[in-house]
Amino acid sequence: MTAWEGIVGQDRAVALLERSLQRPGHAYLLVGPAGSGIDEAAREFAARLVVNDVVVDDRTVDLARRSLHVDIVEFEPEGTFFLASQADDVILEATRSPREGVRKVLILHDVDRMNETSANRMLKTIEEPPDRFVFVLTTTNPDEVIVTIRSRCQRVDFAGLTDSAIAQHLTASGVETSAADLAAGLAGGHVRRARSLAGNHAAVRRAFAVVPSRIDGTGAVAWAIVADLEDAIAASISATEKRQSDESTAHDAELERRGYEGRVAQARRRRLAERHKRELTRLRRDLLLEGVTAIESVYRDSMVSSEYVRNIDLEHLELDDHACSAALAACHGARDAVVVNEKGNLHLLNLLLSLPSRHRHG
């Protein structure tokens, strides 16, 4: 496997992390804008920490990238903030010695969502972890990280990404140039989002992006479009469920092959099941939000000159600015509705019935 695969345009940050392997500290804070690769880098760094080397075997890297390595344990906020019970889980995990590697790494994502209660519980453990333990924390909002936590960590900054850097990364991974350029332009500097838009979210984005050109102001057409959108979302969710099932099967086989039994194996299976559940819980909401964003981008394209158009695979939609502004306002309302409650499809129908008919305004 390629070293630091998937970490795009972050040579300076990667170099700092590699130098840290010579004498690892007890805690690191990886800081960067959304999509800059801080979560992926945390896993790559952890893989090298557990084997204590810049060069690491493919198995360790693969398990780390899939959040399945027994000596790399990840935590993320389960609600608005890290819960006090999660802080207790982190502390408990820090009492358990490494099983395979020379170190154990605890990765805490989005630590800006750690409140005073959970931070105070974890502070001592993060400040003075047991021997052979390293904390790797990530955040997109460093100023929101509680100062007592932030001051205990070595900070590594990640830069924002350009469209060209993301497009080059996608083409290098086998994506066709046209699809790579499209995904990079739509992703807003977010490399993980670009991968999804060029891959498993491509059909959903396309289904939503053609909505403005299909609207004719009638309820019958709106309902037909809703059905198509629900089909696209269901197909993406089904593909994710299949991937999760395959991942669980492979994980069970790995645990058996490595001889893990009892409490350790049960804990690993439970952690994977919980991660899968969280992923599915977020997935429909994320797909709906991505879809609303796709619709918004089409109306924004209609309001700008051709050199700034993002949806380079679609026919330019001819609507006046007033109609586009009304459509964007409707999308804003739909976005808020999805965040509050993504269940059901009435919010989709309401959005479609609020959008301007191309036949009336074209």
N, C-alpha and C positions, 0 to 999 in steps of 0.2 A: 504493500500500500504506500501511496505517496505521503511523505511527511507533511503534516499540517494541511492535509487535503480539505478543501472547502473554506479555508481561511483566506479571503480575497483581499489583496491590497493592504495588508497589515504587516509588512516586513519589519518595521521598527518594533512593533509590539511583540511579534514572534521572536525577534532577536533578544529582546529583554527577558522573555520567558525562558528561552533556551539558556541564556547566561545564568539565570536563577537556579538552574538545575545543578550547577557546580556547588552551590551552598544554599539549599532551599530555606526560605523563611517559614514562619509558622502560619502566615495568612496573607492572601493576595486579594486585591479588589480590581476586577477587570471592568473598565468604564468605557462606554461607547454608545453612539446612537443606535436606535432600533435597527436591526438588520446588519450591523457592522461585523457580526461574527463572534461576539463575546461568549455566548453560550457554547458554541462549537469549539472555540479556543480553550475554554475551561476544561472541556472533556479531553482535548488533545494534550493539554498540559498535565492533566491528571494521569493520563496513560503513561506519560514519561516519568512522572513522580513515583508511581507505584513500582516501576522497574529501575528507577534511578539512572536513567540514561536518555540521551537525545534520540538514540536509535532504539526502537521498541518493536517487539514482535507483532506480526499482523493480528494474531488472536487478541492480544491485549487492546490494540487500537480499535479493532472491530467491536469488541464488547464495550469499550468506553464510549465510542460514538453512538452506540445504541442504548447507553445508560444501563448496561447489564453486568458490568464488572463487579465482582463481589467486594473489591476493596475501594470502589468509587461509589459513594452514596450521594444521591442528589435530593435536594429539598427545594420546594417552591411554595409560595403562599397558597393556602387552600381557600382563602377568602380574600377580603379586602386587605388584610394584613397577615403576617405570620402569626399563627395562633400560639398561645402559651403552651398548649399541648405539643405543638411542633417543636418548640424550643426544648421541651423535655426529651423529645425523640432525638434531637440533635445531640444533646448532652449524653444520652444513653448510648448512642452510636459511637461517640467518642471514647467510650470505655471498652469497646470491643476491638481487639487487636486485629491487625491485618491477617488475612487468611492465606494469601498467595504471594503478595508483593512485599517489598521492603518497607513500604509505607501504606497508609490509608488516607484517602482524600475525601473530604466532605465538601460538596459543591452546594452553595446556597444561592439560588437565583432571585433576582429582583429584590435585593436587600433594602432598597429604598422603601419597601412596603413592610418594614419591620418596625413595630411600635416600641415605646419605652419598656413595656412589660416584657415582651419577648426578647428585646435586646439586652435588658438587664439580666435576664436569666442566662443568656448565652455568653455574656461578655467575658466572664472569667475563663470559660472554655476556649473561646476564640483567642483571647490574649495569651493564655498559657496552655495550649493543648498538650495532651500526653505525648511522650516521645513517639516518633514515627507517624505523627498525624499532621496533615496540612489542610487548612481551610482555603477554598477558592470561592470568592464571592463575586457576583455580577450585578451591574446596575446600569440603567440608561439615564438615571437621574442622581448623580453623585451628591448634589447639594441637599437631596432629601434623605440621604443615609445618615443615621444618627451619628453624631460626631465621635462618640466614644467607641463605636464600631469602626468608623472610617479611619480614625487615627491609629488603630492597631494593625492596619493592613498596608502592605506595599502596593501602591497604585500603579496600574498599567493601563494607558489610554489607547483606545482604538479610534481610528479616523473614520469619517463618513466616506461612503463609496460613490464613485461616479458611475453613470450609466455605461460608459465604455468599458470600465473595469469589470462590471458585472457581466456585460455581454461577452467579453473575452473569456471570462470564466465559464460561462454556459457553453460557448462553442468548443472550448477545450474539453468539456465533459461530454461532448457528442451531440449537443443541441444544434439544429440547423440555424444558420446565420439569421434568417428572417425571423424565426421564432425567438432566438436569443435577443435580437434587437427589440422586438415587441415586448417581451417579458421585462427586459432591463428598463425600457422606457416607462412601463407601467408600475414598476416596483418601488419607485421612490427611494432608491438607495438601499433597499432591503434585500440582501442577497438570498435569504431563505425564502422570502416571498417570491422573488424572481424564479427560483427553482420550482416553486409550486405552480406559478403561472405558466411556466414552460412545460410542466409535467401534469401532476394529478389534479390540479385546479383549472387546467386550460379549458376543459369542456364547460365547466360551470361559468367561468368568466365569459366565454363566448356566448353562452345561452343568455346571460344577463346583458351583455354589451349590444346584442342585436334587438333588445326590447324596444328602444326608442324608435327604431325603423318599422316595428310591427304594430305599434299602437294605432288604432283607428277610432278610438273614442267609444267603442261598444263594449258592453259587458261580456258578450260571447267571446270576443277575441281576447279580452283580458283574462277570462277564465282559462282559455286554451293555453295562453302564455304561462299562466301560473302552473298548469299541469306540466308543461315542458320544463319549467324551472325546477319543480319538485322532482322530476325524473332525473335531471342532471345532478341535483344535490344527493338524491338517494344512491345514484351510481357511485359518486365519490365516497360516500359514507360506507357503502358496501365494499369498495376497494380497500378502504382503511381497515375495516373489520377483518377482511381476508389477510391483510398484512399482519395485523395483530395476532391472529390465530397462528400464522406461520411462525411468528416471532416467539410466541409462547411455547410452541412445540419444540423449536430449536433450543430455547432456553432450558426446558425440561431435560432435553437430551444432553446438553452441556453440563447441567448439574449432576446428572447421573454419571456421565463420563468422568467427571472430576472427583466423584466420590462424595459429594455433599449430601448429607442426610439430616433428618431431624429439624431442629430449630433454625439452622442457617438456611437450609433449602426452603423451608416453609416461609421464612421471612423474605427471601428473594422472590419467591412466587407471588407473595402478597404485594410486595412493592411494585412488581411489574403489572399485576392486575390493577392496582390503584392508578398507576400511570396511564394504562390503557383506558380506564374509566374516565379519568380527567380529560384525556385527549378526545374521546368521543363526546363528552359533555360539551366541550368547547367547539367541536368541529362544525356542527350545524350552524351555530351562531357565527363562527368565523366565515363560513361559506356564504351565509346571507350578507354579512358585512362586506365581504369581498365583492359579492354581486351588486350591492347598492353602490359601492365604489366604482364598479365597472360602468353602471348606468350614469353616474355623475360624470365620469371621465368623458363619455360621449357628448354630453351637453356642454362640457367645458371646451371640448374640441371644436364644437360648433361656434364658439365665441372667440376663437383665436385664429391667427393666420396659420397657413399650412405648415410652416416650419416648426410650430410648437405642438402639432397634433401628436397625441400619444397612441391612439388606436389606428396604427398604420395599416392594419389588415381590413379595415371597414370603410365603406363608402361614407364620404363626408355628409353629415346630416345638415340640411338647410333649414334652420329655424331662426326666428328673430330673437334678439337678446332678451326681450321681455319673457318670451315663452321659455327660454333656457333658464332664466333666473327663477321662474315659478317652478320648473322641474327640479332645480337644485334645492329649493326650499322643501319640496315634497320629499326628496331623498334624505334631507337632514332630519325630517320628522320620522321617516321610516327607520333611519339609523337609530334614533333614540328608542323607538318601539322595539327594535330587535334586541338592543342592550337590556331593556327591561324584561322582555319575554319573547323568546324566539320561537315558541311553540305555535303550531297552526299556520295556515297560509292566508288568513284574512289580512294581515299586514301587507303581504305581497299584493293582494288584490286592491287594497286601498291605495297603495303606491301607484299601481298601474293605471287606476282610474283617475289619478291626479295628474298624470303626465300628459303633455300636449300631444294631440294627434298630428302626425306629420302631414296627413292629408289636408288638415285644416290650415296648417301654418306654412307648408312648403311652398 
